[in-house]
C-alpha cells in the first residue's frame, strides 16, 4: 500500500487516547515533531517505518499489536482476521 493509511491514523489516535497522552507528549516521547504526529493521526502523511516504530515504542505497544489493530480497523470488525483466515 502506498500513500496515507486511514486505518493506521485511526489506530494511532485511539492508542494515544487510550494511553492518556497528548499529541505533544507522544511526539516528544517518539522524538518526532508535533506537526508530524498530527499528520500521522489525521492520515495525511505516509509515515516512515522508523516513525511508526518510534510511536509504537513511545506508546509501549508491540508492532504486532499495532499491525493487528490496523488490520481490524481496515475490515471494520474485531473478528475480521479470523473470518479471513489470516489469524
Backbone bond lengths (Angstrom), bond angles and torsions (degrees), N, CA, C in turn:
res aa  C-N    CA-C-N  psi(-1)  N-CA   C-N-CA  omega(-1)  CA-C   N-CA-C  phi
1 X - - - 1.458 - - 1.516 108.26 -
2 X 1.291 117.15 136.01 1.458 119.75 175.18 1.519 108.83 -122.64
3 X 1.313 114.84 155.32 1.452 119.71 -177.62 1.518 110.88 90.70
4 X 1.315 116.01 173.38 1.466 120.98 -179.68 1.525 112.03 -57.55
5 X 1.321 115.70 146.81 1.459 122.64 -178.77 1.528 109.26 -116.53
6 X 1.336 117.42 104.80 1.467 119.69 -178.78 1.528 113.30 -60.44
7 X 1.323 117.32 -31.49 1.465 119.98 179.00 1.523 110.54 -67.20
8 X 1.329 116.95 -43.10 1.464 120.11 176.80 1.521 110.07 -61.86
9 X 1.309 117.26 -43.06 1.465 121.48 179.80 1.529 110.67 -58.84
10 X 1.323 116.86 -46.50 1.464 121.08 -178.78 1.527 111.23 -63.91
11 X 1.316 116.47 -40.62 1.464 120.24 -179.44 1.527 110.91 -68.36
12 X 1.319 117.40 -42.95 1.466 119.29 177.76 1.526 110.90 -59.81
13 X 1.324 116.31 -42.89 1.464 120.70 178.61 1.534 110.72 -61.55
14 X 1.322 115.85 -47.30 1.474 120.78 -178.98 1.525 111.00 -63.34
15 X 1.332 117.93 -45.22 1.460 120.91 -179.47 1.532 111.06 -65.10
16 X 1.324 116.94 -37.74 1.472 119.48 178.24 1.522 110.33 -64.41
17 X 1.323 115.59 -44.94 1.466 118.66 178.96 1.528 110.89 -63.44
18 X 1.317 116.42 -41.18 1.468 120.89 178.31 1.523 110.49 -60.22
19 X 1.332 116.76 -35.38 1.466 120.68 179.18 1.526 112.03 -77.09
20 X 1.335 116.49 -13.51 1.458 120.80 177.95 1.514 114.21 72.08
21 X 1.337 116.86 34.10 1.457 120.51 179.55 1.521 110.24 -120.54
22 X 1.307 115.28 155.41 1.458 120.76 177.44 1.531 109.29 -81.91
23 X 1.325 115.59 165.71 1.465 119.50 174.42 1.527 109.84 -59.48
24 X 1.301 116.11 -40.52 1.466 120.70 -179.52 1.522 110.90 -60.58
25 X 1.332 116.98 -47.63 1.465 120.63 -179.48 1.525 111.27 -64.40
26 X 1.326 116.75 -41.31 1.458 119.98 179.60 1.529 110.85 -66.61
27 X 1.317 116.43 -41.88 1.463 120.26 177.84 1.527 109.98 -59.17
28 X 1.317 117.23 -43.12 1.458 121.41 179.19 1.527 110.58 -61.88
29 X 1.334 116.39 -47.15 1.477 120.83 -179.35 1.525 111.73 -62.50
30 X 1.338 116.39 -34.94 1.465 121.33 -177.73 1.524 112.55 -90.23
31 X 1.325 116.88 -0.23 1.462 122.62 -178.17 1.530 111.56 58.72
32 X 1.336 115.21 44.77 1.459 122.98 176.70 1.523 108.22 -120.70
33 X 1.310 116.59 164.29 1.459 118.80 173.51 1.526 108.82 -77.85
34 X 1.306 115.55 157.62 1.464 120.05 176.76 1.527 109.33 -62.89
35 X 1.315 117.12 -38.85 1.472 120.78 179.29 1.524 110.94 -61.40
36 X 1.324 117.28 -41.57 1.474 120.25 178.46 1.516 110.55 -63.87
37 X 1.319 116.58 -44.76 1.465 120.13 179.50 1.523 110.35 -61.38
38 X 1.306 117.22 -42.62 1.460 121.73 178.59 1.522 111.01 -62.01
39 X 1.326 117.07 -44.90 1.472 120.41 179.24 1.526 111.49 -63.76
40 X 1.335 116.65 -37.72 1.466 119.75 178.34 1.524 110.46 -62.90
41 X 1.329 116.84 -45.68 1.469 121.04 -178.92 1.518 113.02 -69.27
42 X 1.318 117.31 -29.88 1.461 120.11 179.02 1.523 112.22 -84.62
43 X 1.314 116.64 -8.22 1.449 120.52 178.01 1.513 113.73 71.77
44 X 1.325 117.08 30.94 1.464 120.48 -179.50 1.520 112.03 -106.71
45 X 1.325 116.93 7.51 1.453 121.52 177.74 1.516 109.49 -137.98
46 X 1.290 115.83 155.50 1.459 122.79 174.11 1.522 106.17 -102.24
47 X 1.341 117.41 93.50 1.462 119.53 -171.51 1.529 112.38 -67.31
48 X 1.306 114.44 149.34 1.455 120.89 174.80 1.525 109.34 -68.22
49 X 1.318 114.43 151.94 1.472 120.10 179.04 1.529 110.46 -56.64
50 X 1.306 117.64 -38.47 1.467 120.16 -179.96 1.528 111.47 -64.33
51 X 1.320 117.20 -33.43 1.473 120.38 177.46 1.522 110.66 -69.84
52 X 1.313 116.91 -41.01 1.468 120.49 178.57 1.525 109.86 -62.97
53 X 1.328 116.96 -44.88 1.468 120.43 178.25 1.515 110.74 -61.39
54 X 1.336 117.32 -41.50 1.465 120.77 -178.64 1.520 111.11 -64.55
55 X 1.324 117.20 -41.27 1.461 120.60 179.35 1.531 110.11 -67.57
56 X 1.322 117.52 -43.47 1.470 120.37 178.07 1.523 110.15 -58.96
57 X 1.315 116.45 -45.14 1.467 120.79 179.36 1.530 110.30 -62.29
58 X 1.332 116.68 -43.10 1.468 120.72 -179.67 1.520 112.11 -64.95
59 X 1.331 115.99 -28.97 1.471 120.82 178.25 1.525 112.11 -89.11
60 X 1.329 116.40 -3.08 1.464 122.11 -176.14 1.532 110.90 58.25
61 X 1.331 114.44 46.12 1.462 122.34 179.96 1.521 107.29 -121.99
62 X 1.312 116.43 134.35 1.453 119.93 177.09 1.522 110.95 -72.11
63 X 1.324 115.85 153.04 1.462 119.73 178.78 1.520 111.64 -63.65
64 X 1.323 117.62 -33.05 1.460 120.80 176.59 1.519 111.80 -64.08
65 X 1.328 115.76 -43.79 1.470 120.68 178.14 1.523 110.49 -63.97
66 X 1.321 116.11 -42.36 1.456 120.37 179.36 1.533 110.16 -63.34
67 X 1.316 116.42 -47.04 1.463 120.60 179.95 1.520 112.78 -61.68
68 X 1.322 116.64 -42.31 1.470 120.43 178.76 1.523 110.84 -63.82
69 X 1.320 116.60 -39.84 1.469 120.32 178.86 1.523 110.85 -65.28
70 X 1.321 117.16 -38.27 1.471 120.80 178.26 1.526 109.60 -65.09
71 X 1.309 117.74 -43.44 1.468 120.62 179.09 1.530 111.22 -63.09
72 X 1.333 116.90 -41.43 1.470 119.75 176.99 1.519 110.68 -62.91
73 X 1.326 116.22 -40.45 1.472 120.84 178.80 1.527 110.14 -62.61
74 X 1.304 117.15 -40.05 1.467 120.89 -179.33 1.516 111.96 -63.55
75 X 1.313 117.28 -39.56 1.467 118.54 -177.14 1.521 111.97 -93.74
76 X 1.322 117.21 -11.19 1.456 120.92 172.60 1.514 116.97 82.22
77 X 1.322 118.16 11.72 1.462 119.07 -179.90 1.531 110.11 -149.70
78 X 1.336 117.43 140.80 1.459 120.36 179.50 1.523 113.44 -59.50
79 X 1.320 117.50 -31.15 1.466 120.28 -177.04 1.520 112.78 -93.81
80 X 1.318 118.48 8.84 1.460 122.78 -176.23 1.529 111.98 -55.53
81 X 1.305 117.85 -44.77 1.456 120.48 -176.96 1.527 111.64 -63.88
82 X 1.314 116.45 -36.62 1.457 119.69 178.77 1.521 110.94 -67.09
83 X 1.319 117.23 -42.29 1.469 120.81 -179.99 1.520 111.87 -66.50
84 X 1.314 116.37 -33.77 1.462 119.04 -175.70 1.525 112.03 -85.99
85 X 1.334 117.00 -6.55 1.444 120.53 177.98 1.515 114.39 81.03
86 X 1.336 118.40 17.68 1.453 121.42 -179.44 1.514 113.54 -104.23
87 X 1.301 118.06 10.27 1.461 119.96 -177.97 1.512 111.42 -80.85
